[in-house]
Amino acid sequence: MEMADAIVKAACALGAGLSMGLGAIGPGIGEGNVVGKALEGMARQPEMSGTLRSTMILGVAMCESTGIYSLVIALLLLFVF
């Protein structure tokens, strides 16, 4: 039974690492695209910078929620199982 527990703990640690590793790639790419396009839009139309900035912040927050979900899954794998 001790061997099975060790295998489960190792699988949970591996799963948590994969969850955070892969779960951080998407938000990183998404936030980079959102901020880059917003800055491009602000450079082309400076009078719209307030609207673009608020929309950009909303978009970044939505992208970041994916990373937070993967963090929650990683913490569950590490401390619950």
FENMOLIN-V64552 format. One record per residue. RES is the residue in three letters. PHI is phi in whole degrees, -180 to 180 (none if undefined). BURIAL is # if it has 16 or more other ideal C-beta (glycine too) atoms within 10 Angstrom, else .. Layout:
res->{RES & RES}
phi->{PHI & PHI}
burial->{BURIAL & BURIAL}
//
This chain:
res->{MET & GLU & MET & ALA & ASP & ALA & ILE & VAL & LYS & ALA & ALA & CYS & ALA & LEU & GLY & ALA & GLY & LEU & SER & MET & GLY & LEU & GLY & ALA & ILE & GLY & PRO & GLY & ILE & GLY & GLU & GLY & ASN & VAL & VAL & GLY & LYS & ALA & LEU & GLU & GLY & MET & ALA & ARG & GLN & PRO & GLU & MET & SER & GLY & THR & LEU & ARG & SER & THR & MET & ILE & LEU & GLY & VAL & ALA & MET & CYS & GLU & SER & THR & GLY & ILE & TYR & SER & LEU & VAL & ILE & ALA & LEU & LEU & LEU & LEU & PHE & VAL & PHE}
phi->{none & -66 & -67 & -66 & -65 & -67 & -67 & -65 & -63 & -66 & -66 & -65 & -66 & -65 & -64 & -66 & -65 & -66 & -61 & -75 & -65 & -78 & -74 & -93 & -69 & -61 & -62 & -64 & -68 & -63 & -67 & -63 & -66 & -61 & -67 & -61 & -69 & -66 & -65 & -63 & -66 & -67 & -70 & -79 & -134 & -62 & -70 & -98 & -63 & -64 & -66 & -65 & -66 & -68 & -67 & -64 & -64 & -64 & -65 & -65 & -64 & -69 & -66 & -68 & -62 & -64 & -65 & -68 & -63 & -69 & -64 & -62 & -64 & -63 & -66 & -63 & -65 & -77 & -109 & -97 & -90}
burial->{. & . & . & . & . & . & . & . & . & . & . & # & . & . & # & # & . & . & # & # & . & . & # & . & . & . & # & . & . & # & # & . & . & # & . & . & . & # & . & . & # & # & . & . & . & . & . & . & . & . & . & # & . & . & . & # & . & . & # & # & . & . & # & . & . & # & # & . & . & # & . & . & # & # & . & . & # & . & . & . & .}
//
